[in-house]
Amino acid sequence: MFRQLIAAALAAFAFNAFAAVDANQASQAELEGVKGIGPALSTKIVEARKAGSFKDWGDFVERVPGVGAGNASRFSQAGLTVAGTPYAAVAKAPVDKKERAPKDKAAK
């Protein structure tokens, strides 16, 4: 009986550790529960959220100082979502070499 109680408690803790935390709804304490987000960053997130909910990850990265694509990816892997969705890096289309401006070596 005691083993079952311990197993149930551990399962509940494990579930909470991997539960998604939405940047639009989470308290500052819940944001700090995401690996990599400390008090300074959680404050920035809450302050940016005062201007309105984040529409998507792009909006989140643009409005929260100190968060780039790399951090967004790590936060998402740790359980952070924006508007209920995990981060998915937008693949940039390769630049066609013909579209690049030619370098003028004679000008140097």
MODASUL-V920677 format. One line per field, one symbol per residue. phi: phi as a letter, one per 30 degrees, with the letter a starting at -180 (. if undefined). Layout:
phi->???
This chain:
phi->.ddddddddddddddddcddcdddbdddddddddejcceddddddddddddkdddaddddddccdjccdddeddddddjdbbhicddbdddddddddddddddcdddd
